[in-house]
């Protein structure tokens, strides 16, 4: 499997469609602050957990990308749909991009390394580089397991449909304030939180393991992303369903996966075998 990303990323050309959508979302997020209600805040927080916690952390990342555990196919599909609610693209695109990140982490070919600049790692790669996220055939080269499933092919092609339906429902039941909070503000916060894993956790934090990349453990990113901020742990043990490896590294997604394991819903759960002495060792 090739890992050359040159046919997918053009660092010189701006993706105007993505840029316009992101600008409108940010405008809507600011507007939402002037239409506050406790109900809208509660709905937004719940959807944030559904989209980022279940969809990205448990779904796109730990399940679909790294296959850290297995669940019934219906639940696997549900988590993928939750992932689309972040507007981070379809499952094939997301998985392909992240697998390339691990193979080329902080080296030439990494789509979002801070070595190319913190701004590039955070959002620049989306505005200028990410031009073929909806090219399912192209992205399938990097996620052949998902490309064998017709549902994932459909969801990757129409990844915008679930959030469109959700937006209509929010507007129908709560009007413009609910739409702005449940879609614009919630999506903007979720996007930046996830992008912080690409940028902040490769620049700031502590390194427990001497990995070949610049990954770091960052507690505040972990809080925003349901455990994804323990990024050095993750790069050292990428197939582990548990990212927070010590008692003080709160990992919300691992707690939920462990609950699913207890009820025998999640099976074949992979967990890093780390001794206490090694877990407390900080890399130089």
N, C-alpha and C positions, 0 to 999 in steps of 0.2 A: 504493500500500500504506500503510495507516494505521500510525502508530507510537504510538497512544494506548494505554498500558498499563493504563489505569484499569479496564478490564473484566477484567483478569487478576490484579490485585493489590489486596488489601484490607489496608491497614496497621494496621487496628484489630483484626482477628480473628486469633487464634492458630490455626495449623494443627496440631491436636492429634495427628493421625496421624503427621505428620513429626516432631513434637516427641518423642513417645513412642519412636519408632524411634531417633532420635538419642541419646536418654538411654540406651536399652538398649545401643546400640552403644558408647557411652563407658564404660558399666559393664563390658561385655565386654572392652573394650580394657585397662582397668585390671586386670581379672582375669587377662588373658593374661600380664601381667608376672610373675605368681606361678607361671606354668606354662612357664617358659622352657626351650627346647631349641634347639640350633643348627640342627636340621632344620627346626623351625617358623620360625625366623628366616629361613632361606634361602628357604623356600617363600613366606613373606610378602613378602620383598624382591623375589622374581621376579614375584609377582602384582602388586605395586605398580608395577613397570615395565610389565607388560602392561596394567594398567588405566589408570594415569595417563600413562605415557610413550607407549604405542601408542594407547590408547583416547581419552584426552582431548587430549593435545598434538598427536599426528600425525593422529588421527581426527576427533573432534568439532570441534576448533578449526581446524586448518590445512587439513584436507581438506573436511569437511562444511560448516563455516560459511563459510570464506573461499575455498574452491576454489582453493587455492594450487598444487595439482598434481592430476594425474589418475593413477589406478591401475586395474587390472582390477576389474570390479564385485565379484568374489568377495573380493578383498582389501579393497575398500571396505566390504563388509558385515562382514567379520571385524573391522576396526578399530572399527566401530560397536558390535558385540557386546562388544568389549573395553571400550568406553566405558561400557556399562551396568554393568560390574563395579565402578564407583566409587560406585554408588548416587546419581549426580547427575542421574538422570532419563533419559528416552529421548532419541534423537537429535533429534527434532523440537522437543521442549521446549528442549533445550540450545542448539541452533542458533538458534531463535527468540529466546531470551533474550539470547544474545550479540550477535546482529545489532542488536537494539534498544539494547543497551549502546553499541555503536559509533555508532549514529545519534544517541543522546541522551547521550553520555558526559559525566558530571558536570554535567548540566543536568536540568531537570524532565523526568521520564519515564525517566531511567536507573534500572533496577531495583535497582542496588546501588552507589550512589555514596557515598564517605566524606563528601561534603558533607552528607549526611543523618545522619552519625555513623559513626565507624569500626566500632562494634559492628554497626550496621545493615548496612554494606557487607560485613562478614565473615560474619555468620550471621543477623542479625535479619530480613533479607529472606526467608530461608528459613522461619524460625519463624512470622513474622507475615504475610508478604506472599505467599509462593509457595503459592497455594491451588488452582491449576488446571493443575499440571504434567502431569497425565495426560489432560487434555481435548484430545485429538488434533485434533479439528475446529477448536477455537479457536486452538490454537498453529499450525496449518497455515497460517493467514493470514500468518504471519511467516516461514514456511519452505516456500513453495509448491513449490520444486524437490524437496524430500524427500517432500512429501505426494503427489507423483505416483507414488511407488514403494510398492507394496503391502508390501514387506518392511519399510520404515521405518515405515509405519503400524502394522504388527503389532508391531514392536519397541518403538515408543513406547507402545503399549497394554500390553505385557507386558515392560517393561524390567526388572522385578524377577525375571523367570524365570531368566535366566542365572546370577545370583548365588545364587539359591536352589539351582539344580542344583550349582553349584560348592561351596556349603556342605555339601551332602549328600555329595559326593565327598570333601571334606576330612575330614569327620567319620568317614566309612567307613574311610579309610586312616590317619588320625592321631588319631582320637578328639577329645575336647573341646579339648586344647591346640592342635591343628592348626586346629580350627574357629575358636577365639578369635583366634589369630595371623593366620591366612589370610583371615579375614573381618572380625572386629570391629576389631582393632588396625590392620590394613592399610587398611580403609575409613576409619577415623577420621583417620589420618595423611593419607591421600589427600584427604579432604574439606577438612581445614584447609589443606593445601598449596595446593589449588586456590582456596579462598576467599581466601587471602593475595594472589592475583593481583587479586582484586576490591578488597581493602582496602589491604594494605601497598604495592602498587605504584602506588597512587594517593595515597599519603601520604609514603613514604620512598624516597629514592634520587635519582639524578641525571637531569636532563632534557637530553638531547642535542638534541632537536627542539622547537621552540616550537609544539606542538600546541594546539588549542583546549581541551583537557581537562587534567586534572592528572596524567596518566600519567607514570611514572618508571621508570627502569631500576634493578632491584634484584638484585644478584648472588646473594644467598642464597636468594631466592625462585626465581631461575632454576635453582639447583642442585636445589632440592626438586621442581621441576616440569619438568625436562628442557628448559629453555630458555624457558619462558613468562614468566620474570621480566624479560626485556628488553622491558618493556611499553611504554615510550615509543617505542622503535624500532618496535614493532608498531603502535601507534596512528598513527604517522607514515606507515607503509607496511603497511596492514592485509592486503593480498593477497600479501605476500611470504612465501614458505615459509621463508625464513631470518630469524630474529629477532635472533640475535647477529651484529651487523654488522662487528665487528672481531675480530682474532685472539684477544684476551683475553676475549671474551664467549662462553663455552662454551655451545653450543647442541646438545645431544644429539640432539634430534629432527631438526634440519637435517642432521646427519651421516648419520642413517639415511635420510632422504629423498634425500640426495646419493648414497648407496650404491645405493638403488633406481633412481635416475636413471642411474647408471653401467651398471647391468645392464638398462637400458631397460624397467624395470618401472614406474617413475614417469615420466610424460611431461608436457609443457606446464608445467614447473615455473617458477613466477614468483619472481623474486628482485629485491629493491630495488636500483635503480641509484644507489648512493651513492658520491660521490667521497671520497677519503681525507680531504680538507680538511673537507668537510661532516660526515663521520662523526665527526671529532674535536671538532667545535664543540659547546660546551655552551650550551644556551639560557639566557638571563638569567632 
